[in-house]
């Protein structure tokens, strides 16, 4: 199984999410045998360019509803 994302990767993702007002939240998720970055844009806010990779992790963009986790706004 793939290694859990490092503390440095987790912190970098937290900073990315908290620094981008177009993101509702997100975090790391394990899907289909790989760790991915799951990001959720804020509805109605332009996200500009949507990258497909973050620090070597594939990014999956989803409307995941209210987020409670690593990248939750307001923490």
Backbone bond lengths (Angstrom), bond angles and torsions (degrees), N, CA, C in turn:
res aa  C-N    CA-C-N  psi(-1)  N-CA   C-N-CA  omega(-1)  CA-C   N-CA-C  phi
1 X - - - 1.451 - - 1.520 108.93 -
2 X 1.325 116.67 146.97 1.458 122.50 179.40 1.532 110.47 -64.47
3 X 1.322 114.95 147.74 1.468 120.30 -179.47 1.526 110.92 -69.12
4 X 1.324 115.19 145.73 1.456 121.27 176.52 1.528 108.72 -61.21
5 X 1.353 119.17 143.16 1.460 120.93 179.53 1.535 111.93 -55.28
6 X 1.331 115.68 139.62 1.466 121.16 -177.32 1.528 111.13 -66.85
7 X 1.325 115.70 163.14 1.464 120.76 176.61 1.524 110.70 -60.22
8 X 1.339 116.61 -37.00 1.463 120.64 178.83 1.527 110.83 -64.29
9 X 1.344 117.14 -42.39 1.468 120.84 177.77 1.526 110.85 -65.34
10 X 1.321 117.06 -40.70 1.456 120.66 179.56 1.528 110.81 -63.77
11 X 1.324 117.03 -42.96 1.465 120.99 179.61 1.527 110.66 -66.46
12 X 1.325 117.74 -41.95 1.466 121.15 178.95 1.526 110.53 -61.93
13 X 1.328 117.42 -40.50 1.454 120.76 178.23 1.527 110.92 -67.00
14 X 1.308 116.63 -41.51 1.470 120.18 178.11 1.530 110.17 -59.14
15 X 1.332 116.99 -44.39 1.463 121.02 179.58 1.523 111.55 -65.14
16 X 1.322 116.56 -39.69 1.462 120.61 177.59 1.523 110.67 -60.76
17 X 1.316 116.66 -48.44 1.463 121.11 -176.84 1.518 111.08 -65.58
18 X 1.319 116.91 -45.44 1.459 120.18 -178.42 1.524 111.91 -69.39
19 X 1.330 117.60 -24.19 1.456 121.03 -178.30 1.513 114.84 -90.51
20 X 1.329 118.48 -2.53 1.463 121.82 -176.37 1.524 109.50 -119.58
21 X 1.328 115.91 107.56 1.466 120.55 -177.18 1.529 112.88 -67.88
22 X 1.335 117.52 -12.41 1.468 120.73 178.62 1.524 111.85 -85.44
23 X 1.342 116.68 -5.20 1.462 120.17 179.11 1.520 110.21 -105.30
24 X 1.317 115.50 130.70 1.459 121.70 176.25 1.524 110.53 -77.23
25 X 1.320 115.04 -36.44 1.450 119.85 -178.23 1.504 110.22 165.38
26 X 1.309 115.10 -169.13 1.453 120.34 179.75 1.508 111.07 159.40
27 X 1.298 115.49 -166.72 1.451 120.62 -179.73 1.514 110.37 168.93
28 X 1.304 115.84 -172.48 1.455 121.47 176.89 1.519 109.09 -86.36
29 X 1.314 115.91 145.34 1.462 121.55 177.50 1.526 107.94 -142.23
30 X 1.328 116.21 149.00 1.465 121.19 177.73 1.515 107.82 -103.88
31 X 1.347 115.94 115.08 1.464 120.95 -178.63 1.514 109.45 -136.61
32 X 1.285 115.75 136.41 1.468 122.10 174.00 1.522 112.78 50.25
33 X 1.331 116.54 39.34 1.452 121.30 175.32 1.513 115.76 81.43
34 X 1.341 118.27 11.48 1.463 120.29 178.68 1.524 110.40 -141.27
35 X 1.328 114.87 151.89 1.460 120.32 172.79 1.513 107.70 -82.45
36 X 1.326 116.54 132.06 1.461 122.42 177.73 1.522 108.74 -125.12
37 X 1.322 115.60 166.67 1.458 121.90 170.77 1.522 106.02 -103.14
38 X 1.307 116.46 122.41 1.453 123.07 178.96 1.523 107.49 -103.12
39 X 1.329 117.29 119.64 1.463 121.45 -179.62 1.520 110.02 -122.33
40 X 1.316 115.56 143.69 1.454 121.70 179.59 1.525 109.31 -124.22
41 X 1.341 116.70 116.83 1.466 119.22 178.20 1.524 110.90 -75.74
42 X 1.321 115.77 154.59 1.455 121.41 174.40 1.519 107.20 -73.81
43 X 1.306 116.95 130.58 1.466 120.17 179.78 1.521 109.80 -62.17
44 X 1.336 115.52 134.01 1.457 120.93 175.82 1.519 114.68 82.56
45 X 1.330 118.14 0.04 1.463 121.19 178.56 1.523 107.59 -112.04
46 X 1.318 115.71 126.97 1.467 120.17 -179.58 1.525 109.96 -65.22
47 X 1.323 116.39 130.65 1.463 120.95 -179.95 1.519 112.25 -97.39
48 X 1.344 117.84 -3.36 1.463 119.82 -177.91 1.517 110.01 64.89
49 X 1.314 115.72 -141.20 1.458 121.04 -179.75 1.531 109.43 -69.32
50 X 1.313 115.82 134.99 1.466 120.95 177.30 1.519 108.82 -108.35
51 X 1.311 117.08 99.86 1.472 118.87 180.00 1.526 111.02 -64.69
52 X 1.328 115.87 158.20 1.459 119.45 179.80 1.519 112.29 -108.82
53 X 1.347 116.74 5.19 1.462 120.32 179.60 1.529 110.27 -149.57
54 X 1.318 115.62 145.05 1.466 122.81 176.24 1.518 107.86 -137.83
55 X 1.314 116.70 112.78 1.465 122.50 177.75 1.529 112.92 50.67
56 X 1.325 115.88 38.13 1.459 121.03 178.45 1.521 115.06 88.93
57 X 1.328 117.91 -4.29 1.463 122.28 177.64 1.523 108.96 -97.84
58 X 1.313 116.62 137.80 1.464 121.20 175.03 1.522 108.66 -69.20
59 X 1.339 116.68 137.46 1.465 121.47 177.63 1.520 108.76 -98.48
60 X 1.325 115.06 133.27 1.461 122.23 173.14 1.522 106.52 -115.92
61 X 1.323 115.77 122.58 1.465 122.05 179.11 1.522 108.54 -94.61
62 X 1.323 117.04 123.65 1.465 121.43 179.59 1.515 109.79 -144.81
63 X 1.317 115.15 148.10 1.453 120.52 168.81 1.521 105.11 -83.87
64 X 1.324 116.20 99.97 1.457 120.01 -172.97 1.524 112.67 -103.55
65 X 1.329 116.19 11.10 1.455 119.61 178.52 1.519 111.02 71.33
66 X 1.316 117.86 -163.94 1.463 120.36 179.41 1.532 110.18 -57.40
67 X 1.311 115.28 136.39 1.467 121.07 -175.13 1.518 109.57 -108.05
68 X 1.323 115.35 133.94 1.462 121.31 175.37 1.511 106.59 -129.08
69 X 1.311 117.13 99.58 1.447 118.92 -178.33 1.509 112.73 171.73
70 X 1.322 114.78 -151.83 1.460 122.97 -173.11 1.512 113.52 -48.87
71 X 1.313 118.11 -46.19 1.441 119.57 -171.91 1.511 115.07 -106.50
72 X 1.314 118.38 19.62 1.454 120.70 -175.68 1.513 110.64 -62.99
73 X 1.335 116.44 132.31 1.455 121.46 175.47 1.528 109.20 -66.06
74 X 1.312 115.40 146.07 1.451 120.10 176.72 1.510 114.66 89.64
75 X 1.322 118.00 1.21 1.475 119.70 178.04 1.496 110.14 -80.74
